[in-house]
Amino acid sequence: MTRIVFMGTPDFSVPVLRRIIDDGYEVIGVVTQPDRPVGRKKVLTPPPVKVEALKHGIPVYQPEKIRQKDEMEKILSLSPDLIITAAFGQILPKEILEAPTHGCINVHASLLPELRGGAPIHYALIQGKNKTGITIMYMVEKLDAGDILTQVEVEITEEDNVGTLHTKLSKAGADLLSETLPKLLDGNLTPIPQDNDKATFAYNIKREQEKIDWSKTGEEIYNHIRGLNPWPVAFTTLDGQTVKIWRSEKVTGNKSEVPGTVIKNEPDGITVSSGDETAIKIIELQPSGKTKMTCEEFYRGAGSKILVGSRLGE
């Protein structure tokens, strides 16, 4: 039986690991990131993949840096025939890439060569794409540049955010891997080199990218907000205080106001001007030091005092 080592960390990886197990493959080890402090109380929390692996009695390895010699040797000593990764979070060294008989393959959440990198789901939404997908590819030392084995498209709807699209892609990744593995192990797949000239990148989101630029079009701002929901969450400022914006709607017929100007402040939402005729109606938000709330809840408190003509983002 093919000896498989699985490498993954977040929720996205769990259905992929579970499908490998359910399909009857021998998973001899799971490699994931170390436990990390989570939340305000900094509770040491295991990665979701570790929790899933332990349910099935699979040995778990949590290297801080997989490139360290002693950590590499632990993985190599397992003598895997195939390594499968899905959102692992570390780049594999050459020694590991070359060890398995069937190589190392990755389940990546985009239609490569588009959106190489660690945040393809976010960027697909931020860029306003109407489709994305899953690519299963061979891993190489260059970021997400290996030969493609299989792909499947996934539709992006107007209502999708990072959370909903994450769920769609995670399931699609598990399904596609289930279809791909028998063909791969039987030698019935022909790898297709990527066209590097068409490569785009989706590097991890930085703090400065989370801030809303009200001078952009309403469509761009709407995509920005849903492309960061539910993590890390877009934000703006009001009277010098940070306000996270969780959910919004597009509103046509924007007056010619300076971008970021409050056009309406009503219980069902705060309408803000953008850089074009499409305004943004804020539906869910989180004032500094508070929990997430609807605009109606916010309005019943301090929100009712926000005056039409106030400016966000200054």
Secondary structure by P-SEA (a helix, b strand, c coil): cbbbbbbbccccaaaaaaaaaaacccccbbbbbccccccccccccccaaaaaaaaaccbbbbbcccccaaaaaaaaaacccbbbbccccccccccccccccccccccccccccccccccaaaaaaaacccccbbbbbbbcccccccccccbbbbbbcccccaaaaaaaaaaaaaaaaaacaaaaaaccbbbbbcccccbbbbcccccccccccccccaaaaaaaaaaaccccccccccccbbbbbcbbbbbcccccccccccccccccbbbbbccccbbbbbcbbbccccccccaaaaaacccccccccccccc
